[in-house]
């Protein structure tokens, strides 16, 4: 199998999501596992979402992106969409 083969079609988006969370938290001087307190879940739930990102709810993702100040362009890229002008 090729090097770019992904078992899960959402794997790349999941990687981008967690990379953005880690980047944002690093900029704020925090550990990425601390994001739960901004999204309303405990640290153990964070680790569950790391292996099962489908457990994130839309309100949790909104709270995370709001806390991190993630731009709409980055959010759209994570979810495989482009900004239409």
KESEGU-452395 format. One record per atom (N, C-alpha, C, CB): residue number from 0; atom name; residue in one letter; z, x, y. Coordinates in Angstrom, 2 decimals. Atoms other than C-alpha are relative to their C-alpha. Glycine has a CB too. Layout:
(site NUM,CA,A,(Z,X,Y)) ...
//
This chain:
(site 0,N,X,(0.00,0.84,-1.18)) (site 0,CA,X,(0.00,0.00,0.00)) (site 0,C,X,(0.00,0.88,1.24)) (site 0,CB,X,(1.21,-0.95,0.00)) (site 1,N,X,(0.11,-0.76,-1.23)) (site 1,CA,X,(-0.74,1.13,3.51)) (site 1,C,X,(1.32,0.19,0.69)) (site 1,CB,X,(-0.95,-0.67,0.92)) (site 2,N,X,(-1.22,-0.34,-0.71)) (site 2,CA,X,(1.82,2.62,5.76)) (site 2,C,X,(0.49,-1.11,0.92)) (site 2,CB,X,(-0.21,1.26,0.79)) (site 3,N,X,(-0.37,1.06,-0.93)) (site 3,CA,X,(1.73,-0.32,8.19)) (site 3,C,X,(0.28,-1.33,-0.66)) (site 3,CB,X,(-1.07,-0.17,1.01)) (site 4,N,X,(-0.21,1.25,0.72)) (site 4,CA,X,(2.25,-2.94,5.46)) (site 4,C,X,(1.43,-0.49,0.20)) (site 4,CB,X,(-0.29,0.18,-1.49)) (site 5,N,X,(-1.31,0.62,-0.17)) (site 5,CA,X,(5.10,-5.32,6.18)) (site 5,C,X,(0.14,-1.13,-1.01)) (site 5,CB,X,(0.19,-0.53,1.46)) (site 6,N,X,(-0.23,1.06,0.97)) (site 6,CA,X,(6.56,-7.54,3.46)) (site 6,C,X,(0.14,-1.35,0.70)) (site 6,CB,X,(1.25,0.30,-0.85)) (site 7,N,X,(-0.28,1.21,-0.76)) (site 7,CA,X,(7.74,-10.14,5.94)) (site 7,C,X,(-0.90,0.00,1.23)) (site 7,CB,X,(1.51,-0.08,0.39)) (site 8,N,X,(0.89,0.02,-1.17)) (site 8,CA,X,(5.17,-11.23,8.53)) (site 8,C,X,(0.75,0.05,1.33)) (site 8,CB,X,(-0.87,-1.23,-0.04)) (site 9,N,X,(-0.80,-0.01,-1.22)) (site 9,CA,X,(8.01,-11.47,11.06)) (site 9,C,X,(0.78,1.30,0.16)) (site 9,CB,X,(0.96,-1.16,0.01)) (site 10,N,X,(-0.78,-1.24,-0.02)) (site 10,CA,X,(9.41,-8.01,10.32)) (site 10,C,X,(-0.17,0.77,1.31)) (site 10,CB,X,(-0.40,0.89,-1.16)) (site 11,N,X,(0.23,-0.73,-1.24)) (site 11,CA,X,(7.78,-6.39,13.36)) (site 11,C,X,(0.71,-0.68,1.17)) (site 11,CB,X,(-1.52,0.12,0.29)) (site 12,N,X,(-0.68,0.73,-1.08)) (site 12,CA,X,(9.07,-9.13,15.69)) (site 12,C,X,(1.52,0.17,-0.11)) (site 12,CB,X,(-0.37,-1.50,-0.05)) (site 13,N,X,(-1.44,-0.20,0.19)) (site 13,CA,X,(12.55,-8.78,14.16)) (site 13,C,X,(0.42,1.39,0.47)) (site 13,CB,X,(0.39,-0.21,-1.48)) (site 14,N,X,(-0.29,-1.37,-0.43)) (site 14,CA,X,(12.45,-5.02,14.72)) (site 14,C,X,(-0.01,0.09,1.53)) (site 14,CB,X,(-1.02,0.99,-0.59)) (site 15,N,X,(0.07,-0.02,-1.46)) (site 15,CA,X,(11.40,-5.57,18.34)) (site 15,C,X,(1.18,-0.72,0.62)) (site 15,CB,X,(-1.31,-0.63,0.48)) (site 16,N,X,(-1.16,0.75,-0.49)) (site 16,CA,X,(14.16,-8.14,18.84)) (site 16,C,X,(1.24,0.89,-0.02)) (site 16,CB,X,(0.24,-1.27,-0.85)) (site 17,N,X,(-1.20,-0.83,0.10)) (site 17,CA,X,(16.88,-5.79,17.59)) (site 17,C,X,(-0.10,1.27,0.85)) (site 17,CB,X,(0.25,0.37,-1.46)) (site 18,N,X,(0.19,-1.16,-0.88)) (site 18,CA,X,(15.40,-2.85,19.48)) (site 18,C,X,(0.30,-0.38,1.45)) (site 18,CB,X,(-1.43,0.55,-0.11)) (site 19,N,X,(-0.25,0.46,-1.36)) (site 19,CA,X,(15.51,-4.87,22.71)) (site 19,C,X,(1.49,-0.23,0.22)) (site 19,CB,X,(-0.79,-1.29,0.30)) (site 20,N,X,(-1.45,0.22,-0.12)) (site 20,CA,X,(19.13,-5.91,22.08)) (site 20,C,X,(0.71,1.35,0.11)) (site 20,CB,X,(0.54,-0.79,-1.22)) (site 21,N,X,(-0.63,-1.33,-0.04)) (site 21,CA,X,(20.11,-2.29,21.37)) (site 21,C,X,(-0.28,0.69,1.33)) (site 21,CB,X,(-0.51,0.88,-1.17)) (site 22,N,X,(0.36,-0.62,-1.28)) (site 22,CA,X,(18.23,-1.07,24.48)) (site 22,C,X,(0.82,-0.60,1.14)) (site 22,CB,X,(-1.52,-0.17,0.28)) (site 23,N,X,(-0.74,0.67,-1.07)) (site 23,CA,X,(19.84,-3.67,26.72)) (site 23,C,X,(1.48,0.32,-0.02)) (site 23,CB,X,(-0.20,-1.48,-0.10)) (site 24,N,X,(-1.42,-0.30,0.11)) (site 24,CA,X,(23.32,-3.04,25.41)) (site 24,C,X,(0.28,1.47,0.36)) (site 24,CB,X,(0.50,-0.30,-1.42)) (site 25,N,X,(-0.15,-1.43,-0.35)) (site 25,CA,X,(22.84,0.74,25.72)) (site 25,C,X,(0.00,0.16,1.52)) (site 25,CB,X,(-1.13,0.85,-0.64)) (site 26,N,X,(0.05,-0.06,-1.47)) (site 26,CA,X,(21.89,0.23,29.39)) (site 26,C,X,(1.29,-0.50,0.63)) (site 26,CB,X,(-1.18,-0.81,0.52)) (site 27,N,X,(-1.27,0.54,-0.50)) (site 27,CA,X,(25.12,-1.73,29.85)) (site 27,C,X,(1.20,0.82,-0.48)) (site 27,CB,X,(0.16,-1.45,-0.44)) (site 28,N,X,(-1.08,-0.85,0.49)) (site 28,CA,X,(27.13,0.99,28.09)) (site 28,C,X,(0.82,-0.65,-1.10)) (site 28,CB,X,(0.90,0.38,1.12)) (site 29,N,X,(-0.70,0.71,1.07)) (site 29,CA,X,(28.05,-1.25,25.15)) (site 29,C,X,(-0.70,0.25,-1.32)) (site 29,CB,X,(0.06,-1.52,0.29)) (site 30,N,X,(0.56,-0.09,1.35)) (site 30,CA,X,(27.49,-1.17,21.39)) (site 30,C,X,(-0.74,-1.31,-0.28)) (site 30,CB,X,(1.12,0.26,-1.08)) (site 31,N,X,(0.80,1.20,0.22)) (site 31,CA,X,(24.83,-3.59,20.14)) (site 31,C,X,(0.75,-1.09,-0.77)) (site 31,CB,X,(-1.25,0.36,-0.74)) (site 32,N,X,(-0.74,1.02,0.75)) (site 32,CA,X,(27.28,-5.32,17.76)) (site 32,C,X,(0.93,-0.84,0.89)) (site 32,CB,X,(0.82,0.66,-1.10)) (site 33,N,X,(-0.84,0.75,-0.93)) (site 33,CA,X,(29.27,-6.48,20.82)) (site 33,C,X,(-0.73,-1.19,0.61)) (site 33,CB,X,(0.50,0.92,1.11)) (site 34,N,X,(0.80,1.06,-0.61)) (site 34,CA,X,(26.45,-8.87,21.76)) (site 34,C,X,(0.51,-1.39,-0.37)) (site 34,CB,X,(-1.45,0.15,-0.42)) (site 35,N,X,(-0.48,1.30,0.44)) (site 35,CA,X,(28.09,-11.68,19.80)) (site 35,C,X,(0.90,-0.71,1.00)) (site 35,CB,X,(0.74,0.16,-1.27)) (site 36,N,X,(-0.91,0.66,-0.95)) (site 36,CA,X,(30.71,-12.29,22.45)) (site 36,C,X,(-0.75,-0.66,1.15)) (site 36,CB,X,(1.00,1.01,0.57)) (site 37,N,X,(0.80,0.62,-1.05)) (site 37,CA,X,(27.93,-13.15,24.91)) (site 37,C,X,(-0.81,-1.18,-0.54)) (site 37,CB,X,(-0.94,1.03,0.63)) (site 38,N,X,(0.81,1.05,0.61)) (site 38,CA,X,(26.13,-15.40,22.43)) (site 38,C,X,(0.85,-1.00,-0.79)) (site 38,CB,X,(-1.03,0.63,-0.91)) (site 39,N,X,(-0.89,0.96,0.64)) (site 39,CA,X,(29.18,-17.13,20.96)) (site 39,C,X,(0.16,0.16,-1.50)) (site 39,CB,X,(-0.48,-1.34,0.27)) (site 40,N,X,(-0.28,-0.22,1.41)) (site 40,CA,X,(29.51,-15.54,17.54)) (site 40,C,X,(0.78,1.29,-0.19)) (site 40,CB,X,(-1.30,0.02,-0.83)) (site 41,N,X,(-0.86,-1.16,0.26)) (site 41,CA,X,(31.82,-12.97,15.94)) (site 41,C,X,(-0.82,1.19,-0.51)) (site 41,CB,X,(1.08,-0.37,-1.03)) (site 42,N,X,(0.66,-1.23,0.42)) (site 42,CA,X,(31.01,-9.41,14.93)) (site 42,C,X,(-0.59,-0.11,-1.41)) (site 42,CB,X,(0.98,1.16,0.06)) (site 43,N,X,(0.54,0.14,1.37)) (site 43,CA,X,(30.60,-10.31,11.24)) (site 43,C,X,(-1.27,-0.85,0.00)) (site 43,CB,X,(1.05,-0.62,-0.94)) (site 44,N,X,(1.21,0.83,-0.11)) (site 44,CA,X,(28.05,-12.98,12.23)) (site 44,C,X,(-1.16,0.85,0.52)) (site 44,CB,X,(0.25,-1.22,0.93)) (site 45,N,X,(1.05,-0.91,-0.49)) (site 45,CA,X,(26.14,-10.25,14.12)) (site 45,C,X,(-0.64,0.74,-1.17)) (site 45,CB,X,(0.58,1.01,1.02)) (site 46,N,X,(0.53,-0.75,1.14)) (site 46,CA,X,(25.80,-8.23,10.93)) (site 46,C,X,(-0.81,-0.91,-0.93)) (site 46,CB,X,(1.14,0.67,-0.77)) (site 47,N,X,(0.77,0.95,0.80)) (site 47,CA,X,(24.63,-11.34,9.08)) (site 47,C,X,(-1.36,-0.25,0.64)) (site 47,CB,X,(0.77,-1.33,-0.16)) (site 48,N,X,(1.27,0.22,-0.70)) (site 48,CA,X,(21.97,-11.92,11.73)) (site 48,C,X,(-0.89,1.24,-0.04)) (site 48,CB,X,(0.27,-0.41,1.46)) (site 49,N,X,(0.81,-1.23,0.13)) (site 49,CA,X,(20.87,-8.28,11.45)) (site 49,C,X,(-0.83,-0.03,-1.27)) (site 49,CB,X,(0.92,1.25,0.01)) (site 50,N,X,(0.75,0.07,1.25)) (site 50,CA,X,(19.82,-8.95,7.86)) (site 50,C,X,(-0.73,-1.33,-0.17)) (site 50,CB,X,(0.93,0.22,-1.18)) (site 51,N,X,(0.63,1.32,0.06)) (site 51,CA,X,(18.89,-12.62,8.38)) (site 51,C,X,(-0.20,-0.54,1.42)) (site 51,CB,X,(0.86,-0.99,-0.85)) (site 52,N,X,(0.18,0.42,-1.40)) (site 52,CA,X,(17.54,-13.03,11.94)) (site 52,C,X,(-0.35,-1.48,0.16)) (site 52,CB,X,(-1.07,0.84,0.63)) (site 53,N,X,(0.30,1.44,-0.09)) (site 53,CA,X,(16.48,-16.58,11.11)) (site 53,C,X,(1.25,-0.83,0.27)) (site 53,CB,X,(-0.66,-0.47,-1.29)) (site 54,N,X,(-1.25,0.69,-0.28)) (site 54,CA,X,(20.17,-17.49,11.54)) (site 54,C,X,(0.30,-0.10,1.50)) (site 54,CB,X,(1.14,0.70,-0.70)) (site 55,N,X,(-0.18,0.14,-1.44)) (site 55,CA,X,(19.91,-16.98,15.31)) (site 55,C,X,(-0.41,-1.41,0.41)) (site 55,CB,X,(-0.82,1.07,0.79)) (site 56,N,X,(0.42,1.28,-0.58)) (site 56,CA,X,(19.83,-20.23,17.23)) (site 56,C,X,(-0.66,0.28,1.34)) (site 56,CB,X,(1.22,-0.98,0.16)) (site 57,N,X,(0.66,-0.17,-1.29)) (site 57,CA,X,(17.73,-20.72,20.32)) (site 57,C,X,(1.02,0.19,1.13)) (site 57,CB,X,(-0.89,-1.21,0.29)) (site 58,N,X,(-1.01,-0.25,-1.05)) (site 58,CA,X,(20.84,-21.08,22.55)) (site 58,C,X,(0.61,1.41,-0.08)) (site 58,CB,X,(1.10,-1.03,-0.10)) (site 59,N,X,(-0.54,-1.35,0.13)) (site 59,CA,X,(22.18,-17.79,21.14)) (site 59,C,X,(-0.98,1.02,0.55)) (site 59,CB,X,(0.33,0.31,-1.47)) (site 60,N,X,(1.01,-0.94,-0.51)) (site 60,CA,X,(18.92,-15.97,21.85)) (site 60,C,X,(-0.11,-0.11,1.52)) (site 60,CB,X,(-1.36,-0.27,-0.65)) (site 61,N,X,(0.05,0.17,-1.47)) (site 61,CA,X,(18.82,-17.46,25.36)) (site 61,C,X,(1.17,0.72,0.66)) (site 61,CB,X,(0.02,-1.50,0.37)) (site 62,N,X,(-1.19,-0.65,-0.57)) (site 62,CA,X,(22.38,-16.26,26.02)) (site 62,C,X,(-0.13,1.52,-0.06)) (site 62,CB,X,(1.28,-0.45,-0.74)) (site 63,N,X,(0.17,-1.45,0.15)) (site 63,CA,X,(21.57,-12.78,24.69)) (site 63,C,X,(-0.98,0.52,1.04)) (site 63,CB,X,(-0.50,0.35,-1.42)) (site 64,N,X,(1.01,-0.47,-0.94)) (site 64,CA,X,(18.41,-12.43,26.77)) (site 64,C,X,(0.47,-0.13,1.45)) (site 64,CB,X,(-1.30,-0.78,-0.19)) (site 65,N,X,(-0.54,0.17,-1.35)) (site 65,CA,X,(20.18,-13.78,29.87)) (site 65,C,X,(0.99,1.13,0.31)) (site 65,CB,X,(0.69,-1.38,0.15)) (site 66,N,X,(-0.98,-1.06,-0.20)) (site 66,CA,X,(23.04,-11.31,29.45)) (site 66,C,X,(-0.67,1.36,0.19)) (site 66,CB,X,(0.97,0.06,-1.19)) (site 67,N,X,(0.68,-1.28,-0.08)) (site 67,CA,X,(20.64,-8.42,28.93)) (site 67,C,X,(-0.95,0.08,1.18)) (site 67,CB,X,(-0.75,0.25,-1.27)) (site 68,N,X,(0.97,0.00,-1.09)) (site 68,CA,X,(18.37,-9.47,31.78)) (site 68,C,X,(-1.41,0.29,-0.50)) (site 68,CB,X,(0.39,1.02,1.05)) (site 69,N,X,(1.31,-0.25,0.62)) (site 69,CA,X,(15.37,-9.35,29.43)) (site 69,C,X,(-1.08,-0.80,0.73)) (site 69,CB,X,(0.03,-0.36,-1.52)) (site 70,N,X,(1.09,0.67,-0.72)) (site 70,CA,X,(12.12,-10.14,31.20)) (site 70,C,X,(-0.75,-0.97,-0.90)) (site 70,CB,X,(-0.97,1.04,0.58)) (site 71,N,X,(0.80,0.96,0.76)) (site 71,CA,X,(9.95,-13.07,30.16)) (site 71,C,X,(-1.12,0.70,-0.76)) (site 71,CB,X,(-0.58,-1.05,0.94)) (site 72,N,X,(1.08,-0.73,0.66)) (site 72,CA,X,(7.17,-10.61,29.35)) (site 72,C,X,(0.46,0.62,-1.31)) (site 72,CB,X,(-0.56,1.08,0.93)) (site 73,N,X,(-0.54,-0.62,1.22)) (site 73,CA,X,(9.37,-8.77,26.83)) (site 73,C,X,(0.31,-1.08,-1.04)) (site 73,CB,X,(1.27,0.83,0.32)) (site 74,N,X,(-0.33,1.09,0.93)) (site 74,CA,X,(10.60,-12.04,25.30)) (site 74,C,X,(-1.28,-0.52,-0.65)) (site 74,CB,X,(0.73,-1.15,0.74)) (site 75,N,X,(1.26,0.48,0.55)) (site 75,CA,X,(7.03,-13.27,24.89)) (site 75,C,X,(-0.60,1.00,-0.99)) (site 75,CB,X,(-1.00,-0.28,1.12)) (site 76,N,X,(0.53,-1.03,0.90)) (site 76,CA,X,(6.00,-9.96,23.31)) (site 76,C,X,(0.74,-0.01,-1.33)) (site 76,CB,X,(0.11,1.39,0.65)) (site 77,N,X,(-0.80,0.05,1.22)) (site 77,CA,X,(8.86,-10.17,20.80)) (site 77,C,X,(-0.48,-1.12,-0.91)) (site 77,CB,X,(1.49,-0.19,0.34)) (site 78,N,X,(0.42,1.16,0.78)) (site 78,CA,X,(7.60,-13.58,19.73)) (site 78,C,X,(-1.51,-0.11,-0.16)) (site 78,CB,X,(0.53,-1.25,0.64)) (site 79,N,X,(1.43,-0.06,0.27)) (site 79,CA,X,(3.97,-12.52,19.58)) (site 79,C,X,(-0.87,-0.78,0.95)) (site 79,CB,X,(-0.25,-0.47,-1.35)) (site 80,N,X,(0.77,0.73,-1.00)) (site 80,CA,X,(2.77,-14.20,22.75)) (site 80,C,X,(-0.30,0.92,1.16)) (site 80,CB,X,(0.76,-1.26,0.48)) (site 81,N,X,(0.36,-0.77,-1.18)) (site 81,CA,X,(1.11,-12.90,25.87)) (site 81,C,X,(0.28,-0.81,1.25)) (site 81,CB,X,(-1.48,0.43,-0.05)) (site 82,N,X,(-0.18,0.67,-1.27)) (site 82,CA,X,(1.78,-13.69,29.49)) (site 82,C,X,(-1.37,-0.48,0.48)) (site 82,CB,X,(0.68,0.94,1.06)) (site 83,N,X,(1.25,0.55,-0.52)) (site 83,CA,X,(-0.93,-16.00,30.80)) (site 83,C,X,(0.14,-0.24,1.48)) (site 83,CB,X,(-0.38,-1.31,-0.72)) (site 84,N,X,(-0.08,0.12,-1.46)) (site 84,CA,X,(-1.62,-15.79,34.46)) (site 84,C,X,(-1.07,-0.90,0.52)) (site 84,CB,X,(-0.10,1.35,0.68)) 
//
